[in-house]
């Protein structure tokens, strides 16, 4: 009786996980021990998939453990890698578990670039293998019963989980084996079988009849729900698998109900309700007889039927002779209670007891994204603080250069090079002078062109693939059912547009730097000359030695020294600001674990304010000090200028010294800008190369998907009929000969919703030959009148005792038609043993010696009734 249902496994195609995942790791993580560890983990993951899906699995716990480990690893992997069609594109192909396909078309399969699809199919295999292991258990052993119950509940929970998540995990319609209706039905079947295992355990433990009856009734209820689920879904009965399962479910429903009635009858006997006992036993017997008559080829109920018969016979005997209790109708019996001891196992990873995350140190993608945004916010904060200080320093240098300070204080002699100008000239020469700037300016267009070419080539790949996709979509219309390339490439095109805007802004910034260089090129070149040429280029003026040692000069020098001190403090402060580090991953991981989500903006702003709040206050204090000092310097410089003797030569000299000081500041700023621009273009090249690789990967994946879809479309088109079906005229059709002998009855499937077809009426059996003794040939009168009208056909023969051949089709004769004698066969070898008939010669040919005249029977044959004028067939017609 214990026939349990198991589910076949899905089959997957081989997928290379190493190349795309390793490529992502090398581009996303810096080279080092961490990167090497992640790449080793990718190799282990690939081996784990091959071990779980690339070989036949035994129906053993160890095989299930491998599948569960791979499923757990997929669950742990999903939040840590950006699996999608436009990022890490891995296409997984799985075949329908129930559809065996045709000879030419192959089985139904689906390919999707979705890790959720892979997880769903792997979980389906976990449930299927669990059902197979449970079905292989020895139900006479207590430990095996516990194992079977555990695995059936696991399978039920897995199928139920797929039912709830499959539509959200897939971007298109799934195959029939994992659609919600199918897995929902399978979940009910597994739950019913788990309840039956508990019934068997209670029976073997000889528990109370009331408990066993409730367990059996609940199992019958589960089987009934599963049977109805199969019947109500239009697509499920099309599967051969469900055609085989359907009668088993119907049989199990009746068997469990019969067991419930059997044990409830024992309970009624204990309560001395003998009529109820007999009614329940009779109902149980009817149920078992139904199973025996309809589903005997699926489930054997002989032992159960014998048990019920014995109990019913004893109960009737006792009731007839002793109790005389009234036997109620089945509909009047009290309903048997139900006790559900099974529950679908909740699918909460990790499911494997031996699971260890191969990528344990890698943070989830949500944390990675939050870290990326936090890094941008941090960079913006640092750049804002550093930029504010640099702007203040440039402002200070500009104001001092416009006042010709400190050169005016050092040029009191009027004929020598001020020390500050000499130091600035020496600094420029040490940094490479004009040649270094010109080389940097010359390199910028090459870097820009390289970046533009990478970006253009990347976008061109997307354009070409999208145009091909649109062309095929217009050709195949609704059959081209994959995601449109235009929708899929929107994020990449947005990213490409951002890169192009960045390049355009960089070109404008490069032009500003070039214009500033041209404006100060002459003065910078002058600073690069030897000291004697520089001194000669600076006009001489009357000495102002009278100002040396004056109070105003000392005040100005003190104020300038304070400004220099502020500049040095800013340089130190800038280094401290850039050196601030903090690992936000712990904060984000904690928030993700507690709330299930990360409020990145709130957490980041709070942490940045904590880290850089004090530095911001110091920067603002530095700006206030500089503003106050510059005001004092301007006042002191006005007093210094009023005391200084002014003439044309002095003004010219002061103007040249101002330009030289400004040229030095411009040289330093231009050099910094050009170096930053060169670094920007080089960094952008790496980013654009990653973008190009991303575009190349997705285009390659789309081409592979396109080729597979084209192949499937070609196969489906080849299987389609070339023209609509039409009816063949009746005169062109040839009636088929019925098969020889009886045709075995086909296997039937119990479907109560469909009316049973009436059997085709069979022709009546051939009547036996008349019991007339044959006469001797010599006694037959040769001059006897003919019995019937003359005919050219031979007279019919009495049926022979030997076996006849297959009934050949016969036709009503037309004038001039002669039916071929059955005794004449030019190819008699290996033919059925047919009735012999004498040969009828052609008209005009003499008969055999001793043959009777035409129209008279051969001697020794019984007389037949007169023949009609129309020719009659030899065999009876259907």
Secondary structure, DSSP 8 states (H G I E B T S, - for coil): -----------B-----HHHHHHHHHHHS-SSHHHHHHHHHHHHHHHHHHHHHSS---SSHHHHHHHHHHHHHHHHHHTTS-BSTTSB---EEEE-SS---BTTTB--EEEES-HHHHHHHHHHHHHHHHHHHHHTS-TTSHHHHHHHHHHHHHHHHHHHHHHHHHHHH-SS---GGGSHHHHHHHHHHHHHHHHHHHHHHHHHTT--HHHHHHHHHHHHHHHHHHHHHHHH-TTGGGSHHHHHHHHHHHHHHHHHHHHHHHHHHHHHHHTT-HHHHHHHHHHHHHHHHHHHHHSTTT---HHHHHHHHHHHHHHHHHIIIII------GGGS---------------S---TT---TTTTS--HHHHHHHHHHHHHHHHHHHHHHHHHHHHHHHHHHHHHHTTTTHHHH-SSSSS--HHHHHHHHHHHHTTHHHHHHHHHHHHHHHHHHHHHHHHHHHHHHHHHHHHHHHHHHHHGGG--S--HHHHTHHHHHHHHHHHHHHHHHHHHHHHHHHHHHHHHHHHHHHTS-HHHHHHHS------GGGTT-HHHHHHHHHHHHHHHHHHHHHHHHHHHHH-----HHHHHHHHHHHSS--HHHHHHHHHHHHHHHHHHHHHHHHHHHHHHHHHHHHHHHHHHHHS---HHHHHHHHHHHHHHHHHHHHHHHHHHHHHHHHHHHHHHHHHHHHHHHHHHHHHHHHHHHHHHHHHHHHHHHHS-SS------GGG-------SS----------TTS----------------------TTTS-TT---SS---SS-------SS------------TT-----TT--S--TT------------TTS---TT---TTS--TTS-------SS---SS---
